[in-house]
Amino acid sequence: MNFAAVLFYAFSAIAIVAALGTVLARNIVYAALSLVGTMVMIAGIFFILHADFLALVQLLIYAGAVGVLLIFGLMLTNTGQPATGPKDRWQRPIAFVAAMAFILVAGYAAVSTDWMQGVVPQLERVPPAVLASSLFRNWALPFEIASLVLLVAMIGAIVISRRETSND
Protein backbone atom coordinates (compact mmCIF):
# COMPACT_ATOMS: atom_id res chain seq x y z
CA MET A 1 0.00 0.00 0.00
CA ASN A 2 1.44 3.35 -0.99
CA PHE A 3 1.64 6.52 1.08
CA ALA A 4 -1.30 8.21 -0.68
CA ALA A 5 -3.58 5.30 0.16
CA VAL A 6 -2.53 5.41 3.82
CA LEU A 7 -3.24 9.16 3.91
CA PHE A 8 -6.58 8.63 2.20
CA TYR A 9 -7.68 6.07 4.77
CA ALA A 10 -6.39 8.19 7.66
CA PHE A 11 -8.19 11.32 6.43
CA SER A 12 -11.33 9.28 5.78
CA ALA A 13 -11.31 7.81 9.29
CA ILE A 14 -10.76 11.22 10.88
CA ALA A 15 -13.54 12.70 8.72
CA ILE A 16 -15.95 9.95 9.83
CA VAL A 17 -15.06 10.47 13.49
CA ALA A 18 -15.49 14.24 13.12
CA ALA A 19 -18.83 13.74 11.34
CA LEU A 20 -19.99 11.53 14.19
CA GLY A 21 -18.84 14.25 16.57
CA THR A 22 -20.98 16.71 14.64
CA VAL A 23 -24.06 14.54 14.99
CA LEU A 24 -23.54 13.26 18.53
CA ALA A 25 -22.16 16.35 20.30
CA ARG A 26 -24.41 17.72 23.01
CA ASN A 27 -22.81 21.16 22.86
CA ILE A 28 -23.65 22.96 19.63
CA VAL A 29 -20.30 24.77 19.51
CA TYR A 30 -18.47 21.43 19.63
CA ALA A 31 -20.76 20.19 16.87
CA ALA A 32 -19.87 23.21 14.72
CA LEU A 33 -16.15 22.71 15.34
CA SER A 34 -16.50 19.02 14.46
CA LEU A 35 -18.21 20.06 11.22
CA VAL A 36 -15.26 22.31 10.39
CA GLY A 37 -12.90 19.41 11.13
CA THR A 38 -14.90 17.19 8.78
CA MET A 39 -14.67 19.76 6.01
CA VAL A 40 -10.91 20.13 6.49
CA MET A 41 -10.44 16.36 6.23
CA ILE A 42 -12.53 16.26 3.06
CA ALA A 43 -10.30 18.99 1.63
CA GLY A 44 -7.32 16.79 2.50
CA ILE A 45 -8.92 13.92 0.60
CA PHE A 46 -9.39 16.21 -2.41
CA PHE A 47 -5.69 17.14 -2.25
CA ILE A 48 -4.72 13.46 -2.21
CA LEU A 49 -6.92 12.85 -5.25
CA HIS A 50 -5.17 15.73 -7.11
CA ALA A 51 -8.32 17.85 -7.20
CA ASP A 52 -6.51 20.97 -6.06
CA PHE A 53 -9.21 23.45 -7.01
CA LEU A 54 -11.91 21.49 -5.18
CA ALA A 55 -9.65 21.19 -2.14
CA LEU A 56 -9.05 24.93 -2.02
CA VAL A 57 -12.73 25.69 -2.52
CA GLN A 58 -13.56 23.19 0.24
CA LEU A 59 -11.10 24.89 2.60
CA LEU A 60 -12.01 28.48 1.76
CA ILE A 61 -15.76 28.25 1.41
CA TYR A 62 -16.91 25.34 3.55
CA ALA A 63 -14.30 25.03 6.27
CA GLY A 64 -13.51 28.72 6.38
CA ALA A 65 -16.50 30.84 5.48
CA VAL A 66 -19.36 28.52 6.43
CA GLY A 67 -17.58 27.42 9.60
CA VAL A 68 -16.96 31.00 10.73
CA LEU A 69 -20.50 32.00 9.75
CA LEU A 70 -21.89 29.11 11.78
CA ILE A 71 -19.79 29.93 14.83
CA PHE A 72 -20.72 33.63 14.68
CA GLY A 73 -24.35 32.73 14.13
CA LEU A 74 -24.28 30.55 17.22
CA MET A 75 -22.63 33.28 19.23
CA LEU A 76 -25.12 35.92 18.10
CA THR A 77 -28.24 33.81 18.52
CA ASN A 78 -27.75 32.77 22.12
CA THR A 79 -31.25 32.90 23.57
CA GLY A 80 -30.11 32.73 27.17
CA GLN A 81 -32.73 30.11 27.96
CA PRO A 82 -31.65 27.06 29.95
CA ALA A 83 -31.65 23.81 28.05
CA THR A 84 -34.52 21.59 29.14
CA GLY A 85 -33.39 18.53 27.24
CA PRO A 86 -34.17 17.28 23.78
CA LYS A 87 -37.72 17.81 22.62
CA ASP A 88 -37.37 15.80 19.43
CA ARG A 89 -37.60 12.29 20.83
CA TRP A 90 -40.53 11.48 18.56
CA GLN A 91 -38.28 12.04 15.53
CA ARG A 92 -35.68 9.46 16.54
CA PRO A 93 -37.47 6.38 15.12
CA ILE A 94 -38.11 8.24 11.86
CA ALA A 95 -34.46 9.31 11.70
CA PHE A 96 -33.32 5.75 12.40
CA VAL A 97 -35.50 4.35 9.61
CA ALA A 98 -34.27 7.05 7.20
CA ALA A 99 -30.63 6.36 8.13
CA MET A 100 -31.05 2.60 7.64
CA ALA A 101 -32.75 3.18 4.27
CA PHE A 102 -29.87 5.43 3.21
CA ILE A 103 -27.29 2.87 4.33
CA LEU A 104 -29.09 0.11 2.42
CA VAL A 105 -29.38 2.15 -0.78
CA ALA A 106 -25.77 3.37 -0.56
CA GLY A 107 -24.54 -0.16 0.18
CA TYR A 108 -26.48 -1.57 -2.76
CA ALA A 109 -25.10 1.15 -5.04
CA ALA A 110 -21.54 0.47 -3.85
CA VAL A 111 -21.84 -3.28 -4.32
CA SER A 112 -23.64 -3.20 -7.68
CA THR A 113 -21.42 -0.55 -9.29
CA ASP A 114 -18.86 -1.79 -11.76
CA TRP A 115 -15.86 0.05 -10.36
CA MET A 116 -13.02 0.78 -12.75
CA GLN A 117 -10.21 -1.70 -12.30
CA GLY A 118 -6.66 -1.22 -13.44
CA VAL A 119 -5.24 1.89 -15.05
CA VAL A 120 -7.20 5.10 -14.70
CA PRO A 121 -7.20 7.15 -17.91
CA GLN A 122 -5.39 10.46 -17.67
CA LEU A 123 -7.80 13.37 -17.77
CA GLU A 124 -6.93 16.66 -19.34
CA ARG A 125 -6.00 19.16 -16.66
CA VAL A 126 -7.74 22.49 -16.95
CA PRO A 127 -5.54 25.48 -16.14
CA PRO A 128 -6.80 27.63 -13.24
CA ALA A 129 -6.98 30.70 -15.52
CA VAL A 130 -9.54 28.97 -17.76
CA LEU A 131 -11.50 27.82 -14.73
CA ALA A 132 -11.48 31.32 -13.20
CA SER A 133 -12.51 32.87 -16.49
CA SER A 134 -15.46 30.51 -16.77
CA LEU A 135 -16.39 31.11 -13.15
CA PHE A 136 -16.46 34.90 -13.48
CA ARG A 137 -18.06 35.00 -16.92
CA ASN A 138 -20.70 32.26 -16.73
CA TRP A 139 -21.33 31.77 -13.03
CA ALA A 140 -20.85 35.20 -11.44
CA LEU A 141 -24.55 36.04 -11.21
CA PRO A 142 -25.66 32.71 -9.65
CA PHE A 143 -22.75 32.97 -7.19
CA GLU A 144 -23.78 36.47 -6.12
CA ILE A 145 -27.44 35.44 -5.82
CA ALA A 146 -26.43 32.53 -3.57
CA SER A 147 -24.33 34.85 -1.42
CA LEU A 148 -27.26 37.25 -1.03
CA VAL A 149 -29.60 34.39 -0.09
CA LEU A 150 -27.13 33.26 2.58
CA LEU A 151 -26.80 36.81 3.88
CA VAL A 152 -30.57 37.24 4.10
CA ALA A 153 -30.88 33.89 5.88
CA MET A 154 -28.23 34.92 8.42
CA ILE A 155 -29.89 38.28 9.07
CA GLY A 156 -33.26 36.55 9.37
CA ALA A 157 -31.88 34.06 11.89
CA ILE A 158 -30.45 36.88 13.98
CA VAL A 159 -33.71 38.87 13.89
CA ILE A 160 -35.87 35.86 14.74
CA SER A 161 -33.69 34.65 17.59
CA ARG A 162 -32.99 38.02 19.16
CA ARG A 163 -35.12 38.72 22.17
CA GLU A 164 -36.59 42.17 22.22
CA THR A 165 -36.12 44.09 25.43
CA SER A 166 -38.59 46.82 26.19
CA ASN A 167 -37.69 49.82 28.30
CA ASP A 168 -41.28 50.73 29.15
N, C-alpha and C positions, 0 to 999 in steps of 0.2 A: 504494500500500500504506500502510495507516495505522500509527500508532505501536504499537498493541496487537499487530498482526500481526508487526511487527519484533521486539517483545519476546518474543512467543510463539516465533518461530523461534530467537532468540538463547538463550532459556532451554532450548528443546528441544535445541539443539546442545550446550550446556554439559552438560545432563543426560546426553546420549549419551556425550560424552567422559568424564564422571565415572563412568558405568556401565562403560565400557570400562576405566577405571582400576581399578575395583573388581575386575573379572574378571582383568585382566592384571598387576596389581601383584604383585611377588615378596615384598614385605614386607606382612605381614598388617595392621599398623597403618595403612599407607598405603591398603590396600584398605578398611579400616573408615572412614577419613576420606573416601575417595572415595564410599563408600556414603552417608555423611551429606551430602556435597555433592550427590549425585543426589537425595536426598530434599528438600533445600532448593530445588533447581531445580524439582522437581515441585510443591512448594508455591507457588512463583512462578507456575507455569502455572495452578494453581487460582485464584490471585488474579486473573490476567488474564482468566480465564473467569468471573469474578464468583461463584465458589463459595467465599465467604469462610470458611464453617464448615469445609469440607474442607481449605482451605489452613491454617487454624489447627490443626486436628487433625493434619495432615501435619507441621507444624512441631513441635508439642508432643510428639506421641507418637512418630512415626517418627524425625524428625531429632534431636529432643531426647532423649527417654527411651530409645529403642532404640539410638541412637548412643552415648549415654553408657554404657548397659548393656553394649554390645558392647566398648567401649574398656576399661571396668573388668574385664569378663570376660577379655579378652586379657591385661590386666596381672596379674590374679590367677592365671591358669592357665599362666603361663610354666613350662615343664617343665625348662628349663635344659639341654636336650639339644641338641647341635649339629645343624644341619640337614644331612641327607645327600643332599638333592636330592629331586625329586618321585618318589614311589613309585606314582603313579597313571597311568603312561604307557599301560597297557592300556585305560584308560577313554577316552582321547582319540578314537579312531575312533568309539566309541559316542556320545560327546558331539557330535562333528562331525555324525554322521548325525541325531541328535536336533535339533540346531540347524538344519540344513538343512530337516528336515521341518517344524519350527516356522515357519521363514521362508516356506516354500512355502504352508503353510496360512494364515498371516497375510496373505501377499500375495494369495492367492486371495480371502480374505474381504474385503480392502480393495478389490480390483478389482471383485468381483461385488456389493458392497453398493450399494444405491441411496441415495447420500448426499443429504441434503436440500439443495436448491438454492433460493436466493432468501432470502426473509424468514423468520427464525426466529420461531416464535410465542412470545409473552411468557408465561413461566411464573409462577405465583403464588409470591411470595416468602413463605417461612415465617419468622415472627419467631423470633429466638433463644430467647425465653422458652418458646415452644411446643415447640421442639426439645429444650431442656433438660428440660422437664417430661416429655416422652416418654422421654428418655434415662434419667432417674432413676426413673421409674415402671415402665416396661416392660422396660428393658434393664439395670438395676442388677445383678441377680443374674448374668446371663451375663458382664457386664464384670468383676465381682469374681472369678468362677470363672476367667476367662482370666488375670487378674492373678496368682492363686494358682498356676496352671499354669506361668506364666512364672517365678515366684519359685522353685518347686520345680525347674524345669529349670536355673535358674542355680545353685542350691545343689548340685544333682546334678553339674553340670559342674565346679564347684569341688572337690567331694569326689573325683570320679573322677580329675581331673587332678593333684591335690595328691600329691606324693610323701611318703610317710611316712618319717620319720627315727626310727630307734630309738637309744636311749641305753643299750643293753645293754653 
